[in-house]
C-alpha cells in the first residue's frame, strides 16, 4: 500500500514541473507570483524593522528615565528620606495619643 501511494505521488509530481520550483527558479521572474513573493518579503522586513525600532526606543526611554533618577545628589536624597521619616513618626505619634 505504501509503495503504491509513493509511486502515485512520484508520478503526479513528475507530471507537473511547476510544482518543483517557484516562479523565480522556474524562469519567470516577472510573474505575479514572484512580485507577490517579493512584496511578502518586504512586508516581513518592515515588520521586523519596526519591532527593532520599538525595542530601541523603549531601551532609550529606560536609559533616560534611569539617568534622571540617578542625577540627584546624595544630600537631596538624605533630606527627602529624613523628611518622610519625620512625617511618618509624627503620624504614628498622633494615632497613638
C-alpha positions, 0 to 999 in steps of 0.5 A: 500500500505504501509503495503504491501511494509513493509511486502515485505521488512520484508520478503526479509530481513528475507530471507537473514541473511547476510544482518543483520550483517557484516562479523565480527558479522556474524562469519567470521572474516577472510573474505575479507570483514572484512580485507577490513573493517579493512584496511578502518579503518586504512586508516581513522586513518592515515588520521586523524593522519596526519591532527593532525600532520599538525595542530601541526606543523603549531601551532609550526611554529606560536609559533616560528615565534611569539617568534622571533618577540617578542625577540627584545628589546624595544630600537631596536624597538624605533630606527627602528620606529624613523628611518622610521619616519625620512625617511618618513618626509624627503620624504614628505619634498622633494615632497613638495619643 
